[in-house]
Amino acid sequence: MAELAQKEGKITSVEEYARSVLDREKAYTTGVGNGIAIPHGKSKAVKEAMIVFGKTTDGIEWDSLDGKPVNLIFLLGVPEENVDNVHLKILSQLSRKLMNDSFIEMLKKAVTVEEILNALSDIQVS
């Protein structure tokens, strides 16, 4: 997912950004339960705030709060000099949406990029 962020011009270094995400994950799991994980990190490698979404039907073992595998992953990134706490705003918006079971089902059923972008369209990343 970090490689996709780099390909899209959102980060300058996969390694540097991934290190910030893994360091954050060591502090406390980002597997929030219900098959959802929200890994995130602040890094100098991040050029602008971003969300990279990924999903899998097989599930990924994660140290989730409910002990279950993850199917929906929202990888967040913000620049290290994030003075406006954009990551907290993004997390707040995303968390509110994730309380809605129909939103989760919409993402699980989505098969096109358009369907995913439509579901996430009202989340502000700036």
N, CA, C and O atoms as a GROMACS GRO file, in nm:
protein
  504
    1MET      N    1   0.083  -0.119   0.000
    1MET     CA    2   0.000   0.000   0.000
    1MET      C    3   0.087   0.126   0.000
    1MET      O    4   0.053   0.226  -0.063
    2ALA      N    5   0.201   0.119   0.072
    2ALA     CA    6   0.293   0.232   0.072
    2ALA      C    7   0.352   0.252  -0.068
    2ALA      O    8   0.377   0.365  -0.110
    3GLU      N    9   0.375   0.143  -0.138
    3GLU     CA   10   0.426   0.155  -0.275
    3GLU      C   11   0.325   0.226  -0.364
    3GLU      O   12   0.364   0.305  -0.450
    4LEU      N   13   0.198   0.199  -0.346
    4LEU     CA   14   0.094   0.268  -0.421
    4LEU      C   15   0.095   0.418  -0.387
    4LEU      O   16   0.081   0.502  -0.476
    5ALA      N   17   0.112   0.450  -0.259
    5ALA     CA   18   0.119   0.590  -0.218
    5ALA      C   19   0.236   0.660  -0.286
    5ALA      O   20   0.224   0.776  -0.327
    6GLN      N   21   0.349   0.590  -0.296
    6GLN     CA   22   0.464   0.650  -0.363
    6GLN      C   23   0.437   0.666  -0.513
    6GLN      O   24   0.470   0.770  -0.571
    7LYS      N   25   0.378   0.566  -0.573
    7LYS     CA   26   0.345   0.574  -0.716
    7LYS      C   27   0.252   0.691  -0.746
    7LYS      O   28   0.262   0.753  -0.851
    8GLU      N   29   0.162   0.722  -0.652
    8GLU     CA   30   0.068   0.832  -0.669
    8GLU      C   31   0.128   0.967  -0.629
    8GLU      O   32   0.060   1.069  -0.636
    9GLY      N   33   0.255   0.968  -0.586
    9GLY     CA   34   0.323   1.092  -0.552
    9GLY      C   35   0.291   1.146  -0.414
    9GLY      O   36   0.317   1.264  -0.387
   10LYS      N   37   0.234   1.064  -0.326
   10LYS     CA   38   0.197   1.109  -0.192
   10LYS      C   39   0.312   1.098  -0.092
   10LYS      O   40   0.315   1.170   0.008
   11ILE      N   41   0.406   1.007  -0.118
   11ILE     CA   42   0.522   0.991  -0.030
   11ILE      C   43   0.649   0.986  -0.114
   11ILE      O   44   0.646   0.954  -0.233
   12THR      N   45   0.761   1.018  -0.050
   12THR     CA   46   0.889   1.019  -0.121
   12THR      C   47   0.970   0.892  -0.097
   12THR      O   48   1.058   0.859  -0.176
   13SER      N   49   0.942   0.822   0.013
   13SER     CA   50   1.018   0.702   0.046
   13SER      C   51   0.928   0.598   0.111
   13SER      O   52   0.871   0.621   0.218
   14VAL      N   53   0.916   0.483   0.047
   14VAL     CA   54   0.836   0.374   0.104
   14VAL      C   55   0.896   0.329   0.236
   14VAL      O   56   0.824   0.309   0.333
   15GLU      N   57   1.029   0.314   0.240
   15GLU     CA   58   1.095   0.264   0.360
   15GLU      C   59   1.076   0.357   0.479
   15GLU      O   60   1.042   0.312   0.589
   16GLU      N   61   1.098   0.486   0.458
   16GLU     CA   62   1.085   0.583   0.568
   16GLU      C   63   0.941   0.590   0.619
   16GLU      O   64   0.917   0.592   0.739
   17TYR      N   65   0.848   0.594   0.527
   17TYR     CA   66   0.707   0.600   0.567
   17TYR      C   67   0.664   0.471   0.637
   17TYR      O   68   0.601   0.475   0.742
   18ALA      N   69   0.700   0.357   0.580
   18ALA     CA   70   0.663   0.228   0.640
   18ALA      C   71   0.720   0.215   0.781
   18ALA      O   72   0.656   0.158   0.869
   19ARG      N   73   0.840   0.266   0.801
   19ARG     CA   74   0.901   0.262   0.935
   19ARG      C   75   0.816   0.340   1.036
   19ARG      O   76   0.798   0.296   1.149
   20SER      N   77   0.763   0.456   0.994
   20SER     CA   78   0.680   0.535   1.085
   20SER      C   79   0.550   0.460   1.118
   20SER      O   80   0.503   0.466   1.231
   21VAL      N   81   0.495   0.390   1.021
   21VAL     CA   82   0.372   0.314   1.043
   21VAL      C   83   0.400   0.196   1.136
   21VAL      O   84   0.323   0.170   1.228
   22LEU      N   85   0.509   0.125   1.112
   22LEU     CA   86   0.543   0.009   1.195
   22LEU      C   87   0.577   0.052   1.338
   22LEU      O   88   0.542  -0.018   1.434
   23ASP      N   89   0.646   0.164   1.353
   23ASP     CA   90   0.676   0.216   1.487
   23ASP      C   91   0.546   0.247   1.562
   23ASP      O   92   0.534   0.218   1.680
   24ARG      N   93   0.450   0.306   1.493
   24ARG     CA   94   0.320   0.337   1.554
   24ARG      C   95   0.248   0.208   1.594
   24ARG      O   96   0.187   0.201   1.701
   25GLU      N   97   0.255   0.108   1.508
   25GLU     CA   98   0.188  -0.019   1.534
   25GLU      C   99   0.247  -0.090   1.656
   25GLU      O  100   0.176  -0.157   1.730
   26LYS      N  101   0.378  -0.074   1.677
   26LYS     CA  102   0.443  -0.134   1.794
   26LYS      C  103   0.392  -0.072   1.924
   26LYS      O  104   0.382  -0.139   2.026
   27ALA      N  105   0.358   0.057   1.919
   27ALA     CA  106   0.309   0.126   2.038
   27ALA      C  107   0.170   0.077   2.078
   27ALA      O  108   0.143   0.060   2.196
   28TYR      N  109   0.083   0.054   1.980
   28TYR     CA  110  -0.054   0.010   2.008
   28TYR      C  111  -0.116  -0.035   1.876
   28TYR      O  112  -0.097   0.029   1.773
   29THR      N  113  -0.189  -0.144   1.880
   29THR     CA  114  -0.247  -0.197   1.758
   29THR      C  115  -0.343  -0.098   1.691
   29THR      O  116  -0.414  -0.024   1.758
   30THR      N  117  -0.343  -0.101   1.559
   30THR     CA  118  -0.439  -0.020   1.484
   30THR      C  119  -0.551  -0.108   1.429
   30THR      O  120  -0.634  -0.062   1.351
   31GLY      N  121  -0.552  -0.234   1.470
   31GLY     CA  122  -0.662  -0.324   1.436
   31GLY      C  123  -0.777  -0.294   1.531
   31GLY      O  124  -0.774  -0.337   1.647
   32VAL      N  125  -0.877  -0.222   1.484
   32VAL     CA  126  -0.982  -0.171   1.572
   32VAL      C  127  -1.097  -0.269   1.593
   32VAL      O  128  -1.189  -0.241   1.670
   33GLY      N  129  -1.093  -0.382   1.525
   33GLY     CA  130  -1.200  -0.481   1.536
   33GLY      C  131  -1.292  -0.476   1.417
   33GLY      O  132  -1.284  -0.385   1.334
   34ASN      N  133  -1.382  -0.574   1.410
   34ASN     CA  134  -1.480  -0.583   1.301
   34ASN      C  135  -1.414  -0.595   1.164
   34ASN      O  136  -1.469  -0.552   1.063
   35GLY      N  137  -1.292  -0.654   1.162
   35GLY     CA  138  -1.222  -0.673   1.035
   35GLY      C  139  -1.158  -0.548   0.980
   35GLY      O  140  -1.128  -0.541   0.861
   36ILE      N  141  -1.135  -0.448   1.065
   36ILE     CA  142  -1.085  -0.317   1.020
   36ILE      C  143  -0.954  -0.282   1.089
   36ILE      O  144  -0.938  -0.302   1.209
   37ALA      N  145  -0.861  -0.228   1.011
   37ALA     CA  146  -0.737  -0.174   1.066
   37ALA      C  147  -0.714  -0.036   1.006
   37ALA      O  148  -0.746  -0.009   0.890
   38ILE      N  149  -0.658   0.053   1.090
   38ILE     CA  150  -0.628   0.190   1.046
   38ILE      C  151  -0.483   0.221   1.079
   38ILE      O  152  -0.456   0.305   1.165
   39PRO      N  153  -0.389   0.154   1.012
   39PRO     CA  154  -0.248   0.186   1.036
   39PRO      C  155  -0.219   0.328   0.988
   39PRO      O  156  -0.274   0.373   0.888
   40HIS      N  157  -0.131   0.397   1.061
   40HIS     CA  158  -0.101   0.535   1.024
   40HIS      C  159   0.035   0.576   1.077
   40HIS      O  160   0.090   0.515   1.170
   41GLY      N  161   0.088   0.680   1.016
   41GLY     CA  162   0.215   0.732   1.060
   41GLY      C  163   0.240   0.874   1.012
   41GLY      O  164   0.193   0.916   0.906
   42LYS      N  165   0.316   0.946   1.094
   42LYS     CA  166   0.365   1.079   1.056
   42LYS      C  167   0.508   1.060   1.009
   42LYS      O  168   0.586   0.988   1.072
   43SER      N  169   0.543   1.124   0.899
   43SER     CA  170   0.677   1.105   0.845
   43SER      C  171   0.716   1.222   0.755
   43SER      O  172   0.630   1.284   0.692
   44LYS      N  173   0.846   1.250   0.751
   44LYS     CA  174   0.898   1.349   0.657
   44LYS      C  175   0.877   1.302   0.512
   44LYS      O  176   0.877   1.382   0.419
   45ALA      N  177   0.860   1.171   0.496
   45ALA     CA  178   0.841   1.114   0.362
   45ALA      C  179   0.703   1.144   0.305
   45ALA      O  180   0.683   1.131   0.184
   46VAL      N  181   0.608   1.184   0.389
   46VAL     CA  182   0.472   1.212   0.341
   46VAL      C  183   0.466   1.355   0.291
   46VAL      O  184   0.496   1.450   0.365
   47LYS      N  185   0.427   1.371   0.165
   47LYS     CA  186   0.419   1.503   0.104
   47LYS      C  187   0.288   1.574   0.137
   47LYS      O  188   0.286   1.696   0.153
   48GLU      N  189   0.179   1.499   0.146
   48GLU     CA  190   0.049   1.555   0.182
   48GLU      C  191  -0.035   1.445   0.246
   48GLU      O  192  -0.014   1.327   0.221
   49ALA      N  193  -0.130   1.487   0.329
   49ALA     CA  194  -0.215   1.391   0.398
   49ALA      C  195  -0.284   1.299   0.298
   49ALA      O  196  -0.321   1.342   0.189
   50MET      N  197  -0.300   1.173   0.337
   50MET     CA  198  -0.355   1.074   0.243
   50MET      C  199  -0.424   0.961   0.316
   50MET      O  200  -0.401   0.936   0.434
   51ILE      N  201  -0.510   0.893   0.241
   51ILE     CA  202  -0.569   0.766   0.281
   51ILE      C  203  -0.549   0.671   0.164
   51ILE      O  204  -0.584   0.702   0.050
   52VAL      N  205  -0.492   0.554   0.193
   52VAL     CA  206  -0.482   0.447   0.094
   52VAL      C  207  -0.570   0.334   0.147
   52VAL      O  208  -0.549   0.287   0.258
   53PHE      N  209  -0.667   0.293   0.068
   53PHE     CA  210  -0.760   0.189   0.111
   53PHE      C  211  -0.726   0.057   0.044
   53PHE      O  212  -0.695   0.052  -0.075
   54GLY      N  213  -0.733  -0.049   0.122
   54GLY     CA  214  -0.714  -0.182   0.067
   54GLY      C  215  -0.810  -0.279   0.132
   54GLY      O  216  -0.852  -0.261   0.247
   55LYS      N  217  -0.846  -0.383   0.058
   55LYS     CA  218  -0.933  -0.485   0.116
   55LYS      C  219  -0.894  -0.621   0.064
   55LYS      O  220  -0.834  -0.634  -0.043
   56THR      N  221  -0.929  -0.722   0.142
   56THR     CA  222  -0.900  -0.859   0.105
   56THR      C  223  -1.015  -0.948   0.149
   56THR      O  224  -1.079  -0.921   0.251
   57THR      N  225  -1.041  -1.050   0.075
   57THR     CA  226  -1.146  -1.144   0.114
   57THR      C  227  -1.090  -1.251   0.208
   57THR      O  228  -1.166  -1.312   0.285
   58ASP      N  229  -0.960  -1.275   0.203
   58ASP     CA  230  -0.898  -1.380   0.285
   58ASP      C  231  -0.876  -1.338   0.429
   58ASP      O  232  -0.878  -1.422   0.519
   59GLY      N  233  -0.857  -1.212   0.453
   59GLY     CA  234  -0.827  -1.164   0.587
   59GLY      C  235  -0.678  -1.171   0.615
   59GLY      O  236  -0.609  -1.262   0.569
   60ILE      N  237  -0.630  -1.075   0.691
   60ILE     CA  238  -0.489  -1.068   0.729
   60ILE      C  239  -0.481  -1.076   0.880
   60ILE      O  240  -0.551  -1.003   0.950
   61GLU      N  241  -0.397  -1.164   0.930
   61GLU     CA  242  -0.378  -1.173   1.075
   61GLU      C  243  -0.321  -1.041   1.123
   61GLU      O  244  -0.224  -0.990   1.068
   62TRP      N  245  -0.382  -0.988   1.226
   62TRP     CA  246  -0.345  -0.857   1.280
   62TRP      C  247  -0.363  -0.867   1.430
   62TRP      O  248  -0.442  -0.949   1.477
   63ASP      N  249  -0.294  -0.791   1.504
   63ASP     CA  250  -0.314  -0.792   1.649
   63ASP      C  251  -0.435  -0.705   1.683
   63ASP      O  252  -0.424  -0.608   1.758
   64SER      N  253  -0.549  -0.741   1.626
   64SER     CA  254  -0.671  -0.661   1.642
   64SER      C  255  -0.726  -0.671   1.782
   64SER      O  256  -0.705  -0.770   1.852
   65LEU      N  257  -0.798  -0.568   1.821
   65LEU     CA  258  -0.859  -0.565   1.953
   65LEU      C  259  -0.952  -0.682   1.977
   65LEU      O  260  -0.965  -0.730   2.089
   66ASP      N  261  -1.019  -0.730   1.870
   66ASP     CA  262  -1.110  -0.843   1.885
   66ASP      C  263  -1.045  -0.977   1.850
   66ASP      O  264  -1.111  -1.081   1.853
   67GLY      N  265  -0.915  -0.975   1.815
   67GLY     CA  266  -0.842  -1.098   1.785
   67GLY      C  267  -0.875  -1.160   1.650
   67GLY      O  268  -0.830  -1.271   1.622
   68LYS      N  269  -0.952  -1.092   1.567
   68LYS     CA  270  -0.994  -1.145   1.438
   68LYS      C  271  -0.911  -1.086   1.325
   68LYS      O  272  -0.855  -0.977   1.339
   69PRO      N  273  -0.903  -1.157   1.212
   69PRO     CA  274  -0.830  -1.105   1.096
   69PRO      C  275  -0.892  -0.977   1.041
   69PRO      O  276  -1.008  -0.946   1.068
   70VAL      N  277  -0.814  -0.904   0.964
   70VAL     CA  278  -0.854  -0.776   0.905
   70VAL      C  279  -0.884  -0.796   0.757
   70VAL      O  280  -0.811  -0.865   0.686
   71ASN      N  281  -0.994  -0.734   0.712
   71ASN     CA  282  -1.031  -0.737   0.570
   71ASN      C  283  -1.028  -0.599   0.506
   71ASN      O  284  -1.007  -0.586   0.385
   72LEU      N  285  -1.048  -0.495   0.586
   72LEU     CA  286  -1.049  -0.358   0.536
   72LEU      C  287  -0.936  -0.280   0.603
   72LEU      O  288  -0.928  -0.274   0.726
   73ILE      N  289  -0.849  -0.220   0.521
   73ILE     CA  290  -0.734  -0.147   0.574
   73ILE      C  291  -0.737  -0.004   0.520
   73ILE      O  292  -0.746   0.019   0.400
   74PHE      N  293  -0.729   0.089   0.613
   74PHE     CA  294  -0.722   0.231   0.580
   74PHE      C  295  -0.585   0.280   0.624
   74PHE      O  296  -0.565   0.308   0.742
   75LEU      N  297  -0.491   0.291   0.531
   75LEU     CA  298  -0.356   0.336   0.561
   75LEU      C  299  -0.353   0.488   0.552
   75LEU      O  300  -0.376   0.545   0.445
   76LEU      N  301  -0.325   0.553   0.665
   76LEU     CA  302  -0.322   0.699   0.669
   76LEU      C  303  -0.179   0.748   0.677
   76LEU      O  304  -0.092   0.684   0.736
   77GLY      N  305  -0.156   0.861   0.616
   77GLY     CA  306  -0.025   0.924   0.625
   77GLY      C  307  -0.040   1.075   0.633
   77GLY      O  308  -0.125   1.134   0.566
   78VAL      N  309   0.041   1.135   0.716
   78VAL     CA  310   0.044   1.281   0.728
   78VAL      C  311   0.189   1.326   0.737
   78VAL      O  312   0.274   1.253   0.787
   79PRO      N  313   0.216   1.448   0.688
   79PRO     CA  314   0.351   1.501   0.700
   79PRO      C  315   0.392   1.515   0.847
   79PRO      O  316   0.308   1.539   0.934
   80GLU      N  317   0.520   1.500   0.874
   80GLU     CA  318   0.569   1.508   1.011
   80GLU      C  319   0.540   1.644   1.075
   80GLU      O  320   0.513   1.652   1.195
   81GLU      N  321   0.544   1.749   0.996
   81GLU     CA  322   0.518   1.884   1.049
   81GLU      C  323   0.369   1.915   1.046
   81GLU      O  324   0.329   2.026   1.014
   82ASN      N  325   0.289   1.818   1.080
   82ASN     CA  326   0.144   1.826   1.079
   82ASN      C  327   0.094   1.914   1.194
   82ASN      O  328   0.050   1.864   1.297
   83VAL      N  329   0.103   2.043   1.176
   83VAL     CA  330   0.069   2.137   1.284
   83VAL      C  331  -0.080   2.146   1.311
   83VAL      O  332  -0.121   2.184   1.421
   84ASP      N  333  -0.162   2.113   1.214
   84ASP     CA  334  -0.307   2.123   1.231
   84ASP      C  335  -0.370   1.993   1.281
   84ASP      O  336  -0.493   1.981   1.286
   85ASN      N  337  -0.288   1.896   1.318
   85ASN     CA  338  -0.339   1.765   1.362
   85ASN      C  339  -0.438   1.705   1.263
   85ASN      O  340  -0.543   1.654   1.302
   86VAL      N  341  -0.404   1.713   1.135
   86VAL     CA  342  -0.490   1.660   1.029
   86VAL      C  343  -0.518   1.512   1.051
   86VAL      O  344  -0.628   1.464   1.024
   87HIS      N  345  -0.418   1.438   1.102
   87HIS     CA  346  -0.440   1.294   1.122
   87HIS      C  347  -0.552   1.267   1.220
   87HIS      O  348  -0.626   1.170   1.205
   88LEU      N  349  -0.565   1.353   1.323
   88LEU     CA  350  -0.674   1.335   1.419
   88LEU      C  351  -0.809   1.366   1.355
   88LEU      O  352  -0.909   1.301   1.385
   89LYS      N  353  -0.811   1.465   1.267
   89LYS     CA  354  -0.935   1.498   1.197
   89LYS      C  355  -0.976   1.384   1.104
   89LYS      O  356  -1.094   1.347   1.098
   90ILE      N  357  -0.879   1.328   1.032
   90ILE     CA  358  -0.908   1.216   0.942
   90ILE      C  359  -0.956   1.096   1.023
   90ILE      O  360  -1.056   1.033   0.990
   91LEU      N  361  -0.883   1.063   1.130
   91LEU     CA  362  -0.923   0.950   1.215
   91LEU      C  363  -1.063   0.969   1.271
   91LEU      O  364  -1.141   0.874   1.278
   92SER      N  365  -1.096   1.090   1.311
   92SER     CA  366  -1.228   1.118   1.366
   92SER      C  367  -1.337   1.097   1.260
   92SER      O  368  -1.438   1.031   1.287
   93GLN      N  369  -1.316   1.152   1.142
   93GLN     CA  370  -1.414   1.136   1.034
   93GLN      C  371  -1.431   0.989   0.996
   93GLN      O  372  -1.542   0.941   0.980
   94LEU      N  373  -1.319   0.921   0.983
   94LEU     CA  374  -1.323   0.780   0.944
   94LEU      C  375  -1.388   0.695   1.053
   94LEU      O  376  -1.469   0.607   1.023
   95SER      N  377  -1.355   0.721   1.177
   95SER     CA  378  -1.414   0.646   1.288
   95SER      C  379  -1.566   0.661   1.292
   95SER      O  380  -1.638   0.564   1.317
   96ARG      N  381  -1.614   0.782   1.268
   96ARG     CA  382  -1.760   0.803   1.265
   96ARG      C  383  -1.825   0.721   1.154
   96ARG      O  384  -1.930   0.661   1.175
   97LYS      N  385  -1.762   0.720   1.038
   97LYS     CA  386  -1.817   0.644   0.926
   97LYS      C  387  -1.814   0.493   0.956
   97LYS      O  388  -1.906   0.420   0.917
   98LEU      N  389  -1.710   0.449   1.025
   98LEU     CA  390  -1.695   0.306   1.052
   98LEU      C  391  -1.793   0.255   1.157
   98LEU      O  392  -1.804   0.134   1.178
   99MET      N  393  -1.863   0.344   1.224
   99MET     CA  394  -1.968   0.303   1.318
   99MET      C  395  -2.097   0.268   1.243
   99MET      O  396  -2.190   0.213   1.302
  100ASN      N  397  -2.101   0.299   1.116
  100ASN     CA  398  -2.218   0.275   1.033
  100ASN      C  399  -2.201   0.141   0.960
  100ASN      O  400  -2.117   0.130   0.871
  101ASP      N  401  -2.280   0.041   0.998
  101ASP     CA  402  -2.269  -0.092   0.937
  101ASP      C  403  -2.293  -0.090   0.786
  101ASP      O  404  -2.232  -0.168   0.713
  102SER      N  405  -2.379  -0.002   0.739
  102SER     CA  406  -2.405   0.003   0.595
  102SER      C  407  -2.283   0.056   0.519
  102SER      O  408  -2.259   0.015   0.405
  103PHE      N  409  -2.208   0.146   0.581
  103PHE     CA  410  -2.084   0.195   0.519
  103PHE      C  411  -1.984   0.081   0.505
  103PHE      O  412  -1.921   0.065   0.400
  104ILE      N  413  -1.969   0.002   0.609
  104ILE     CA  414  -1.876  -0.111   0.606
  104ILE      C  415  -1.919  -0.212   0.501
  104ILE      O  416  -1.836  -0.261   0.424
  105GLU      N  417  -2.046  -0.242   0.496
  105GLU     CA  418  -2.097  -0.336   0.395
  105GLU      C  419  -2.075  -0.283   0.254
  105GLU      O  420  -2.042  -0.358   0.163
  106MET      N  421  -2.094  -0.151   0.236
  106MET     CA  422  -2.072  -0.090   0.106
  106MET      C  423  -1.928  -0.112   0.061
  106MET      O  424  -1.903  -0.147  -0.055
  107LEU      N  425  -1.834  -0.094   0.152
  107LEU     CA  426  -1.693  -0.114   0.117
  107LEU      C  427  -1.662  -0.261   0.092
  107LEU      O  428  -1.587  -0.293   0.000
  108LYS      N  429  -1.719  -0.349   0.172
  108LYS     CA  430  -1.695  -0.492   0.151
  108LYS      C  431  -1.748  -0.540   0.017
  108LYS      O  432  -1.689  -0.628  -0.046
  109LYS      N  433  -1.858  -0.483  -0.028
  109LYS     CA  434  -1.920  -0.524  -0.154
  109LYS      C  435  -1.863  -0.450  -0.275
  109LYS      O  436  -1.882  -0.494  -0.388
  110ALA      N  437  -1.795  -0.340  -0.252
  110ALA     CA  438  -1.742  -0.259  -0.363
  110ALA      C  439  -1.644  -0.340  -0.447
  110ALA      O  440  -1.558  -0.410  -0.395
  111VAL      N  441  -1.660  -0.330  -0.579
  111VAL     CA  442  -1.570  -0.401  -0.670
  111VAL      C  443  -1.496  -0.307  -0.765
  111VAL      O  444  -1.401  -0.346  -0.832
  112THR      N  445  -1.541  -0.182  -0.770
  112THR     CA  446  -1.474  -0.086  -0.858
  112THR      C  447  -1.412   0.026  -0.777
  112THR      O  448  -1.453   0.054  -0.664
  113VAL      N  449  -1.314   0.089  -0.835
  113VAL     CA  450  -1.250   0.204  -0.771
  113VAL      C  451  -1.354   0.314  -0.750
  113VAL      O  452  -1.352   0.382  -0.647
  114GLU      N  453  -1.443   0.333  -0.846
  114GLU     CA  454  -1.546   0.436  -0.833
  114GLU      C  455  -1.634   0.413  -0.711
  114GLU      O  456  -1.668   0.509  -0.640
  115GLU      N  457  -1.672   0.288  -0.684
  115GLU     CA  458  -1.756   0.257  -0.568
  115GLU      C  459  -1.683   0.290  -0.438
  115GLU      O  460  -1.743   0.341  -0.344
  116ILE      N  461  -1.554   0.260  -0.434
  116ILE     CA  462  -1.475   0.287  -0.314
  116ILE      C  463  -1.458   0.438  -0.296
  116ILE      O  464  -1.477   0.489  -0.186
  117LEU      N  465  -1.422   0.507  -0.402
  117LEU     CA  466  -1.405   0.652  -0.393
  117LEU      C  467  -1.536   0.722  -0.355
  117LEU      O  468  -1.534   0.819  -0.279
  118ASN      N  469  -1.646   0.674  -0.405
  118ASN     CA  470  -1.776   0.730  -0.370
  118ASN      C  471  -1.803   0.712  -0.220
  118ASN      O  472  -1.850   0.805  -0.153
  119ALA      N  473  -1.773   0.595  -0.168
  119ALA     CA  474  -1.796   0.568  -0.025
  119ALA      C  475  -1.709   0.657   0.064
  119ALA      O  476  -1.752   0.698   0.172
  120LEU      N  477  -1.589   0.687   0.019
  120LEU     CA  478  -1.494   0.765   0.099
  120LEU      C  479  -1.493   0.914   0.064
  120LEU      O  480  -1.415   0.990   0.123
  121SER      N  481  -1.576   0.956  -0.028
  121SER     CA  482  -1.567   1.091  -0.084
  121SER      C  483  -1.584   1.205   0.016
  121SER      O  484  -1.530   1.313  -0.006
  122ASP      N  485  -1.656   1.184   0.123
  122ASP     CA  486  -1.679   1.296   0.214
  122ASP      C  487  -1.578   1.305   0.328
  122ASP      O  488  -1.594   1.387   0.418
  123ILE      N  489  -1.475   1.223   0.324
  123ILE     CA  490  -1.368   1.233   0.424
  123ILE      C  491  -1.267   1.335   0.375
  123ILE      O  492  -1.210   1.320   0.267
  124GLN      N  493  -1.244   1.438   0.453
  124GLN     CA  494  -1.151   1.545   0.417
  124GLN      C  495  -1.011   1.511   0.466
  124GLN      O  496  -0.992   1.479   0.584
  125VAL      N  497  -0.913   1.517   0.376
  125VAL     CA  498  -0.775   1.487   0.416
  125VAL      C  499  -0.686   1.611   0.416
  125VAL      O  500  -0.564   1.600   0.406
  126SER      N  501  -0.746   1.727   0.428
  126SER     CA  502  -0.663   1.847   0.434
  126SER      C  503  -0.722   1.945   0.534
  126SER      O  504  -0.666   2.053   0.554
   0.00000   0.00000   0.00000
